[in-house]
Amino acid sequence: MSKSTIAELSVYFRRGEEKLPTLEVQLREMFVFQQFMKDYSPLMHEWLLTGDTKQDAFRHLAFDDHGPTTEALAVLGTENKGIDDFRMISLWNGAEKRSQMASMKSLCATIGRPDNFYFGPPFDPEITDWHLPAAWLQHAISIWPTASFAGFEPFHYHQHKVFEDRPGVGWLCYLPQKLTTREVPEAVQLIPVSRDGQQAGTIIVSCADGPFSLENPEHIKAANAIETRLVDQDLLPRFADL
């Protein structure tokens, strides 16, 4: 798999609460996402807390069949004791082969930046079309329904996007607005995302002829055209407004 197609899913959202969520809530959100995408590959079945050393990184299982493990919550509780304004939980799948490694991160804050969730799937097996990341995005949005933006793009796409102060469209992105081909004629697919029986937002797909590749100028051109179209209509938020 080309390095130009290695991608990451990201979600930006705000909880609207003055305090950090409990560790159990934060880790269980990650468990719910893991339960949805685990059938993608056996590499998604087991997750561990990351550590400062190789020995530590293999020490603590994050989940059992029912949710966060007591051990993981205890370790995270010790590491985050006395911290009440920012917290990050970082997990990995324990694969030592680089192409099989996967990661998840959840970041929560009480002031300033929005909360974030990141998922980096393994390079192998390759994600060959947009349907799978679209399903991941839809499920992520069901877990974090206040998402102000979510996306799936190659790691280094930020070097190719049009606007430095805004997220890029990449391969797929989600906006919490109802969008049609009238607003985004350059999109190859517009997928409505519903909540409580009503459309809550739209997933925009920029290319459908295979994995989005930074080595394909047409893929970058398509994503850039959508970014420009969205900004012209004040539909692509600034990072400061997420």
Secondary structure, 3 states (H helix, E strand, C coil): CCHHHCEEEEEEECCCCCCCCCHHHHHHHHHHHHHHHHHHCHHHCCCEECCCCHHHHCCCECECCCCECHHHHHHHHHHCCCCCCEEEEEEECCCCCHHHCCEEEEEEECCCCCEEEEEECCCCCCCCCCHHHHHHHHHHHHHCCCEEEEEEEECCHHHCCCCCCCCCCCCEEEECCCCCCCCCCCCCEEEEEEECCEEEEEEEECCCCCCCCCCCHHHHHHHHHHHHHHHHCCCCCCHHHC
